[in-house]
């Protein structure tokens, strides 16, 4: 028996302008803080050959920044990639799920690309808070040199405070994100406009030929500069990843009418400033403003960097939850921090790991300039993966012919690869860091996938077909005890291990027995009316399949409560959930390398219990142990 498939009831949404305002804060917080360091680092790289500031260098850097924003953010993401959504959801793992669904099955190459993209995002999530907060606090040095010895201490304090309040959730603070960031963009635009008026010759950089000429005349130095220029578009992935929270139109409007013009005006203002005052090259962003405004701008910049950091931390939580649902990572504890917004979650393990990583980065690199070398590789690598997966989606999901799909995304892939190659030149200056973090995450995810496959294979060897077990129980009935027993299994056609152990040890059956399977769909969310499938197998036995989307958190009692509409009156106080708890041991005959088996066992032992993850009340759970050799 299955609930009828009906379209989900439309949910009331805020208007277009409120959503656009919210998107300005959450989506553009990261890219909105890039002017703090991007132009400075690009100009430092451009002046490396002659030790001074020349008009050609300024125009070349500004043109490269402008047309990188246009090509990568406006054309690739805002105009094109945001159409590659998985029921409104975006991001690397959403694109992976969409590609796998369009291909009909999981392909190793596609899975590998998805793993690499997700792993690089975790590197980005560690670097963004470090470089953003450092670059903002460094502005205090322009107010007074009394703060110089305490820059690292103040930055570390802000970062620790940011991570310590994560357990409260962002729901209460999020309503202020949009207005604060809108003021931030306004201040940036104003600061740029004032100085453009003093040196209008910088407007020549709007001509893309200035970028072409700069690259043509500077050879390898041009590639070094290109790597620094890419700092201006870090955060572009947030447009795609946060699409499910705001929708396509609000994000597009916020970019075209607020973020893009403000960013361009600020960058051009910085260029005009250093032409009229070369000494401002020390920190061109904060030098845009008069001394009387420095402290308020530093405070506003710090608030903007905290918002940018919050956005990427929340993104790490969401990505981790998707990876768990797609069985790429072990179960972890997830706490909902808002009753109104399902996306507001807190993951203690992810929060602790990120905090340690960010503090290590701050204390190791000590300045935003040093961290800038490490930043680009993580983002460019993610963009290469996104463009590659988008080709598959365009061909198999959109229905475009292979040549058209390739022609559509190949120019963007070529541009992303160019930026990736330019950032690889900084490999030994800090670029190794995100690659190392990504490699570590890929090892973790592949170990979990491989170990889970071995365990499932071992358990399948001792499985008994459920139909055969029911026939044996019909032939030789067992005593019954009152109540309902729910047995979880990944394959509803086979008897759960917990049921077999229960029969072996207790030699009794409950009056009602439920064979429960929990599935994850390759779509973000499943409507409640499509959540449950129920069928009767034999007297006293029924099969139930509960399905959640990969962006949802499974809640078994809530799902079983839906069975009341199908005729089964579920009463949790009369129900026992009998689960199988695996005890993993290292086998002398292994199907995977020993180090991978050890890592898998370590993760499995520290993963959240099934009862916690599926939100089953602890007082209703009975666990029966099984031993599996890996």
RAMO-V123432 format. One line per field, one symbol per residue. psi: psi as a letter, one per 20 degrees, with the letter a starting at -180 (. if undefined). burial: 1 if it has 24 or more other C-alpha atoms within 12 Angstrom, else 0. Layout:
psi = ???
burial = ???
This chain:
psi = pqqqoqpqppqpqrrgghhhghhggggjhghiihihhggghghgghjhhjkapqghgghgghggggighggggggggghghiimqnliqarghghghgghhhiirpqgggggggggggghhhgghhhghghggghghhhhhhgqihigijghggghgggggghhjhhirjghhhiigggghggghggggghggghhhhmiiiiiiioihhgggghhiichhhhghhhhhhhijpihhhgghjhhhhrgghggghghifgghgggggghggghgihhnhhihgmhghihqqhhigghhgggggghhgggggghghhhgggggghghjkiqrpqppppjphhohinrpoggggggggggghggghghiqhghhhhighggghgghggghghhggghghghjqqghggghgighhgggghghghhhhhkgjjiihghhggggghgggghggggghggghgghhhjqpphhgghghhhhnqqqqqqapppppqhoiiqpqhhgghghghhkrqrgpppopppqprkqgqpqhijhqppqpgrpipqpppppqrijrppnghhghhiihijionpohijppooqpopopqpqhoqiqqghhggggggghhjqpqhhghjlpphijppppqqppp.
burial = 010000000000000001111111111111111111111111111110000011111111111111111111111111011111111111111111111101100000011111111111111111111111111111111110000000110111011101101110111011011111111111111111111100111111110101110110010011111111111111111111111111111111111101111111111111111111010111111111100001101111111111111111111111111111111111111111000000111111111101111110111011111111111111111111111111111111100000001101110110111111111111100111111111101111111111110110001000100100110000000000000111111111111111111110000011011111111111111111111111101001111111111111111111110110000101010011111111011100000100011111101100101111111100011111010111
